[in-house]
Every structure is written in structure tokens, then in C-alpha cells.
Amino acid sequence: MAGVKDYSNSSVARNREQIEYHVREILKLIGEDVKREGLLETPARVTRMYEEIFAGYEVDPRDVLGVTFDEQHEELVIVKDIVYYSQCEHHMAPFFGKAHIGYIPSGKIAGLSKLARLVEAVTRRLQVQERITSQIADILEEKLEPHGVMVVVEGEHLCMCSRGVKKPGSKTVTSAVRGQFRNSSTLRSEFLSLIKE
């Protein structure tokens, strides 16, 4: 999903006219003049943006890991600082941050870029941060059958920063632990210290 992507067959693209119509209606309902120059193309631009930011609906995150490799490495593997962008399902406001993934293989590994693609597939839809964190951990556990998985997700939520309580700069941190990470404070500490470096 990174880079230039063809979204022409997405559900958003298939419903383009209806989405543009409803965006135009929302603009009218909030008091805007939809005929003014700056807003003429807004419904089309919003629809194109939706094609990209909701691209996660077009893929099953379980399929993203694709081919796995037999490898007898049984030490900690971490991919950290995976930047993500998502949309809060409560307000449809953006939230964004970084995901950190660690796992201990039990004979199967995934390509490292596949972990970033997994984050993107899970986050490019209406979400809550807690679910993102659990889904990533659960999919890794299901597909790789590792000895353990730990996922930490950091997020800044515009629904909290720009409206409501209005606390810009505040961050939410969620974690999910599976397998050996659940029972070993040493492993959890090692993971946490490595993602902070």
C-alpha cells in the first residue's frame, strides 16, 4: 500500500459518485457554499483521500505476511518505529504514531517489510488503538506461531488534541503480549529497552 497505489477498484472508487454527493451535502449542512471556488473540487478530493486512508478494507491483514521462511533463528526480532496513520472510529478524526513489533521465531520468520505492511493493513480503516495493537499481535501469533510476540503502539489522537479535552502533545501507549513475553519480565524489559534506543 506504500507509494503510488491503484485504488481504482476499491469500494470507495466503486461508490465515488455517492460519496462525493454526501460530502457535498455535509458541506451544505455545516453552512458552506459548495459553489465557491475553493470547494468545487473538495468532494472529489475527499473521495480520493478516502481511497487511500481506508485502503485497509481492501486487504485481509492475515494475507499480508504472505510467504514465510523456515529459519532456525530463535532470538528476538524487532521492527520498531513503524509510522502509521489511522482514523478514530468514534469521531472519524485522524490519529497517528509508531508501532513497535517484536517476536521470537519458532522456526518461521516473515520478511521484515511484511511487518510494516501488516501495520498498514490494520491501521488503514476506522480503528481504535487498542484493537490495532491486539490485532497485530494476534495475526503474528496465528501466522508465524512464534514462541512469543510483543507489540507496542504509540498514538497521538486529534479527537483528544484538537477537540473535547484539547490536550495537544498527549500520547496514548498500548501494548499486547503473547506467549513467552507474557511470562517473562526479562523479555519484556529487553524489548522495551531496545525500542527506546
PyMOL commands that set and color helices and strands:
alter all, ss='L'
color gray80, all
select helices_A, chain A and resi 11-14+16-29+37-39+42-53+55-58+61-64+112-123+129-144+158-161+180-183+185-196
alter helices_A, ss='H'
color red, helices_A
select strands_A, chain A and resi 68-70+77-88+94-104+108-110+126-127+148-157+172-179
alter strands_A, ss='S'
color yellow, strands_A
deselect
rebuild
show_as cartoon
